Amino acid sequence: MTQARCLSPLHILLPLLFSLLSCSACLRGVEASRTPEDNFRALWTLIDEHYCFLDYKRETLGVDWAEVYGRYHAQLSPAMQPIQLFEVLSHMLSELRDGHVNLYCSADVGRNWSWREDYPENLDRELRDAYLGTDYRIASGLKYRILPDNIGYIVYESFSNAVGEGNIDDCLYYLRSCNGLIIDVRGNTGGQLDNAQRLSSHFTNERRLVGYMTHKTGKAHNAFSAPQPEYINPSTGIRWQKRCVVLTNRSCYSATNAFVRNMKECPLVTVMGDQTGGGSGLPFTSELPNGWVVRFSACPMYDARMEHTEFGIAPDIPLALDIEAAQHGSDSMIDYARAWLLK
Amino acid sequence: MLLVALLLLIALPAFAQPQAGQDRLRQRLHLSSHEESVRFPREHATTFAIGRVNHYDSYLSPLEYRGPKLTVLYETAHFLRSRSKAATDGAHPRLSFHSLLSLDASFASSPANGTDNVGGGVAYEAGWRYNWHDVILPRLRLQAGGTLGTTAGFLYTTRSGNNPANARLQLRLSGVVAAHYDTRLARLPIHIRYQAELPLVGMAFAPRYGQSYYELSEYGTDRNLGFISPHNALTLRQYLTLDLSFRLFYLRLGYLSDLSQLRLNGLEQHQFARSFVLGWARTL
């Protein structure tokens, strides 16, 4: 009889209801807080549990995230001003040397842009504008024209500027009689991956493996899903069938890095210029208890050989901008690409 | 597919009652139309629940967001006719069918920086309940039963780039208990109801711990559907209503408490909503 009472539904349901009503079993988020301690811990934990390159940065840069905690926690003080806390937290994030890691407050953006600031820019925008002239065409994000030696020239300044299949088709149709094509993505710091995929699909005639993508499956630094192969499928529109040069510099980041990765797998494409800036982690956004917004790399992307591209992609032909020639109105990188295409 | 078929099977009685079948049954039970409407009332209620919600979704933010929530509910309920001897003798019907369609929208803000979350969803549930009439007190009716329900919704944050929103999809089997009491307030007939619903088993969608929707859309799902039960989705929906009877309709006042939680694929979310309810009900 006693046993039967123990098994009655009420004995299961009542504690369940009580625990729910008392909220002892509730899943709770973090409460808003402005204390340096709470915000430091929240940021350190967020990166520790969600940032996707901690093991890779340990191998390549020697970043020990646990050691970072101790070093920066020692700089905290309960009386510090918010902007002082912001500096400490920004410096802590800078250890990762990742352009996709940022801290945003109303007064500033914490960043590490060493991926481009530590290198020559290899781009003179005024000079490039001179090559485009004033009568160039604009197809959404693409600016294009035919250079005097019958080479097509496309400038794509940001993958945040959307391009549709129609834009790309119209552009390539206009350039169809050219002897070669230059796509200049120098200074393009990224944008939407969809645009990168769409544009690169016009340079392959077959489904092509271009890389892999994974995501974190748990808090451990090495908890990742099985790599998911990434392909570009040939566009059903106009596909370029002649040689093509992609011009790069260190500012080619994020989606532009992915575009260069894709184009390197296409047989008629040659990448010229400087190494790209990298940024191969798809960034997520979160926030701290005081409301500051944090951006961080969440999903790593690899190339077709399953190699990291976080620190950039080397060009097939390294080129640097000749400053002296630039002063005489010549972009040596564009001119080299034109001559190479005409060979 | 099997679950969808089950849901349709349960939902069908709410929408389709072939007239010929009703007539045959009425004749067999020797009931006039008026007698039938008294013994087997069909109730339709449309109500608006206005209240506050507390959102937490670790995929989007570690913080809890709070703000107003509006829910529109459309409830139907009716007793099922029985061919048993007790039923033909005029005893109270024992089995009833209930359905609830709800649409909700919420607008919650972060307490830290005023960032907004916009949420929305639609839910439908239907099921049967067994009724015990005049239990303990005259005019007190107790109910116990089960419902099969589904929810589809989203939570969108205005702050994020690659993880700006999270989808909510759920199919669940719940246990329901309810108590109904008819009495009078002065000379006005009133009907009081308390109802509690506890999801017991089901399936829910959640992205993987660090999975982007870009990856989901480009490469498909990766074990994104998971089993739920109170061990990882302890949820309770309570509904208290007071129906004031007027000549043509009932004015329904009430309080709705919807505490739902989910822990799946390493992610956590909750939605604690408490609302006051105002609407009308009609008995056909």
Contacts between the chains, C-beta under 8 A, distances in Angstrom:
chain1	res1	chain2	res2	distance
A	13	B	198	7.2
A	16	B	198	7.3
A	16	B	230	6.0
A	16	B	234	7.2
A	17	B	196	7.7
A	17	B	198	7.5
A	17	B	236	6.7
A	19	B	234	7.5
A	20	B	234	5.5
A	20	B	235	7.9
A	20	B	236	5.0
A	20	B	259	6.4
A	21	B	236	7.6
A	25	B	234	5.5
A	26	B	259	7.9
A	26	B	261	6.7
A	26	B	270	6.6
A	26	B	272	7.9
A	27	B	56	6.8
A	27	B	261	5.0
A	27	B	262	7.9
A	27	B	263	6.1
A	27	B	268	4.5
A	27	B	269	7.2
A	27	B	270	4.9
A	28	B	56	6.9
A	28	B	64	7.2
A	28	B	270	7.5
A	29	B	56	3.9
A	29	B	58	7.1
A	29	B	61	7.4
A	29	B	62	5.5
A	29	B	63	5.4
A	29	B	64	4.1
A	29	B	270	7.9
A	30	B	62	4.3
A	30	B	63	5.6
A	30	B	64	7.7
A	31	B	63	8.0
A	31	B	64	7.4
A	32	B	63	6.6
A	32	B	110	7.5
A	32	B	111	4.2
A	32	B	112	4.2
A	42	B	62	6.7
A	46	B	62	7.3
A	50	B	210	6.2
A	52	B	210	6.9
A	193	B	214	6.4
A	213	B	215	5.9
A	213	B	219	7.4
A	215	B	208	6.0
A	215	B	209	7.5
A	215	B	210	4.4
A	215	B	211	4.4
A	215	B	212	6.5
A	215	B	215	6.2
A	216	B	209	5.5
A	216	B	210	3.2
A	217	B	208	5.8
A	217	B	209	5.3
A	217	B	210	7.0
A	217	B	266	7.1
A	218	B	209	5.6
A	218	B	266	5.5
A	219	B	209	7.9
A	219	B	266	7.5
A	223	B	209	7.7
A	225	B	208	6.5
A	225	B	211	7.3
A	225	B	222	6.3
A	228	B	215	6.6
A	228	B	219	4.8
A	228	B	222	7.9
A	230	B	218	7.7
A	230	B	219	7.9
A	282	B	162	5.6
A	282	B	212	5.4
A	282	B	214	6.5
A	282	B	215	7.9
A	283	B	161	6.5
A	283	B	162	5.9
A	284	B	160	7.2
A	284	B	161	7.9
A	284	B	162	5.8
A	284	B	163	4.6
A	284	B	210	7.5
A	284	B	212	7.3
A	285	B	159	6.2
A	285	B	160	3.9
A	285	B	161	5.5
A	285	B	162	7.3
A	285	B	163	6.4
A	286	B	60	7.8
A	286	B	61	5.9
A	286	B	62	6.6
A	286	B	160	7.9
A	287	B	61	5.4
A	287	B	62	7.3
A	287	B	63	6.2
A	287	B	110	7.0
A	287	B	112	7.0
A	287	B	113	7.0
A	287	B	115	7.1
A	287	B	159	7.0
A	288	B	112	7.6
A	289	B	62	7.7
A	289	B	63	6.8
A	289	B	112	6.2
A	290	B	112	5.7
A	290	B	113	7.7
A	291	B	110	6.3
A	291	B	112	3.3
A	291	B	113	2.7
A	291	B	114	7.6
A	291	B	115	7.3
A	292	B	113	7.5
A	293	B	113	7.7
A	293	B	115	7.9
A	293	B	159	6.1
A	295	B	161	7.4
A	298	B	162	7.4
A	298	B	163	7.5
A	298	B	210	5.1
A	298	B	212	6.7
A	299	B	210	6.4
A	299	B	211	7.4
A	299	B	212	5.2
A	299	B	214	7.9
A	299	B	215	6.4
